[in-house]
Amino acid sequence: MTLPPLRNNDPSTPNKKTTVDRDLRRIGQLEQAAQGSRQRHINLGYGLLFLLIVWALAHFLTGAGGNNSIIVTAAIVGAYMAMNIGANDVANNMGPAVGSKALTMVGALIIAAIFEAGGAMIAGGEVVSTISKSIVAPDAFADKSIFIWAMMSALLSAAIWVNLATVVGAPVSTTHSIVGGVLGAGVSAAGLSAVNWAVMLKIAASWVISPVLGGVIAALFLAFIKFTILYRDDKVGAAKRWVPVLVAIMAAAFSGYLVMKGLKRIWKPDAVMIGMISATAFIAAYLAVKASINRTAATLENRRRSVGELFTTPLICAAALLSFAHGSNDVANAVGPLAAIVNAVTSGEVASKVTLPFWVLAVGAIGISVGLLLYGPKIIQVVGEKITRLNRVRAFCVALSASITVIIASTLGLPVSSTHIAVGAVFGVGFLREFLTNRRLGIPAAATSNNQAAKLTSKKAASRWAKARKRKLVRRRHIMTIVGAWLITVPASAVLASIIFVVVTAFS
């Protein structure tokens, strides 16, 4: 624990720190660093224990020697990838809820672990595509051994890249990571002509589409809430009118989101059925929330904080549902290549789709939860606290934006990343806050330099403008780190996979 500095009571030197002050601060910093180091070593030990358990399980189920040793090795690499998915990707779902204090870190980790594993086990699917996003056709590989080593290289490179991104505190797309791995290994194994470049172009487009669409939708909802509820004199009356509508929209969006993404491997209804499910959810949620708010309105104070509390339960539900959908959808990033390797070893052929053994699915599901519990807090803090300050209303807009953006993109056939959407939404609400804050201070929209401050009509206005310029509600330093990690995810994973493939095949 870091100790607060002691005050020097000597009136002759009121602003100077004594040697004791400095020594105590150093001791506190050393204790804090030592505690963090111990925790990292403990987490590393638990992670290695999980990988050891996976090794024992795979060894027990497949036996020793021969080609089965390849399955055991692939199971360990798949488990390592699953842990990294949990450590990095799940922050998109839980970061806003933790940052807004709707959930504690411990509560978020428990809920996410349960719903991530539940989504993976219940709706992870019995059949998965062996080549992520159809980057490389299976028949492009010369034989099954080349295919096996290509998938192994892709899986390991993606896991290593996501691990590195987690260490530096950058939320990245695990889907893009595995796509880059398949791309690099596929090019090394089968050549440039084997790659589906049209799909790669769509994935590159998603680097822009996902964060921009997520940010715009989140900002629009936040602006709507501010101007229809928070800026009104009668905030409680406005909340009674609009909060049920907003929560109902969220319920409808998440119903469609779960059916389209979370349950797509076990149930694929048509557009009419999805629309009916969403409409039913909207009506049911509206009636339930309307009745609840009418009962509690008498106890609400006419303040923003009181209104924000109304979004707590919907925000927690949104985080849980996002985790369920994420577990069911993204577990394939870890177990898809693993299932392809298992099928190639056991059947002796390379198939475009394979049956997913239960133990493979269990490795992915449990691995995601283990990685989340051990290493998830770092990225959760980045998304939920370090980019911009989130309250319940802003976090609600981020969660709502995530589900709506995925639905819009899926309907239009656009590839998007849930990571990019969530982080883009956080930036969107942050930049909207800056804009509205500047407007309240009377800052001209065109004022962008110090020279323009001198042109303002009064010294008081100039002072307000100068003060606001120094206050940034979005921490810019995180933009370059995150965007840079996004841009190099596919090429970095591709290069790493290519290197691993060349090295492995050279010694195999």
Secondary structure, DSSP 8 states (H G I E B T S, - for coil): ----------TTSTT---HHHHHHHHHHHHHHHHHHHHHHHHHHHHHHHHHHHHHHHHHHHH-SSTTHHHHHHHHHHHHHHHHHHHHHTTHHHHHHHHHTTSS-HHHHHHHHHHHHHHHHHHHS-SEEESSGGG-B-GGGSSSHHHHHHHHHHHHHHHHHHHHHHHHHT----HHHHHHHHHHHHHHHHH-GGGB-HHHHHHHHHHHHHHHHHHHHHHHHHHHHHIIIIITSSSHHHHHHHHHHHHHHHHHHHHHHHIIIIISTTT----HHHHHHHHHHHHHHHHHHHHHHHHHHGGG--SSHHHHHHTTHHHHHHHHHHHHHHHHHHHTHHHHHHHHHHHHHHHHSS--SEEE--HHHHHHHHHHHHHHHHHHHHHHHHIIIIISB---HHHHHHHHHHHHHHHHHHHHHT----HHHHHHHHHHHHHHHHHHHHHHHTT--TT--SHHHHTTSSSHHHHHHHHHHHH--SB-HHHHHHHHHHHHHHHHHHHHHHHHHHHHHHHH-
